[in-house]
Amino acid sequence: MTLWWILFAVFIMAMLALDLGIINRKAHVIKMKEALLWTLFWVMLVLINTFKGEVPPAKMKEGALYAN
């Protein structure tokens, strides 16, 4: 279980580095279309991993997994 948390933390850090360091390198005003596309990307990433995982979405609460 600990390995998964480590991999999850590494993945989050990699996504932050990609988002802040490479994709959004230049400061600019974010338009509605860009904001909607990024929001759609992150929501789809969460949904893919939620439905692919072993814990059904009904057991997820406030972003934390509660094992029974």
N, C-alpha and C positions, 0 to 999 in steps of 0.2 A: 504494500500500500504506500509506503514512503517513497518508493521509486516513482510512482505515478505523480505524487505531489511535486517531486523534484522536476520531473519532466514537464509538468504543467507550469511551474514557475519559470523554467527555461523558455518554454514556448511563449509565455506572456511577455517576458523580457525581450525575446526576439521580435515579437510583433510590435512592441513599443519602439524598439530601435528602428525597425523598418518604417513605421509610421512617422516617427519624429525625425529620424536621421536621414532617410533617403527620400521618401515620398513627399513629405512636407518641408523640404529644405528651405524653400523661399517663403518668406512671410507674405501673405496675401489675404484679401478679404474672401471668406468662404461664402460661395453662393449657395442658394437653396438646392440646386441640382447636385452639387458636390457633397453637401451634407447628407442628402437623402441617399446617394449612392454609397457613401461610407457607412451610414447607419444600416442600410440593407446588407452590406458585406458582413458587418459584425454580427447582426442578428442571424443571418444565414449560417455563419460559422458556429454560433452557439446552438442553433437548431440541429444542424448536422451532427454535432457532437453529442447533443442531448439524446436524440433518437437512436444514435448508433451505440450508445453506452449500455451498460448493464442495469443501471438504475432508471426506472421509468420516470417520466417528467412529473407524475403525480406525487412522487416521493421527494421531489426537490422543493425546498422552501427557502425563500430569501437568499438564494444563491449558495446555500450550504446543503450538503447531502447528509441525510439522517439515515443511518443503517439500522435496520431492525434485527 
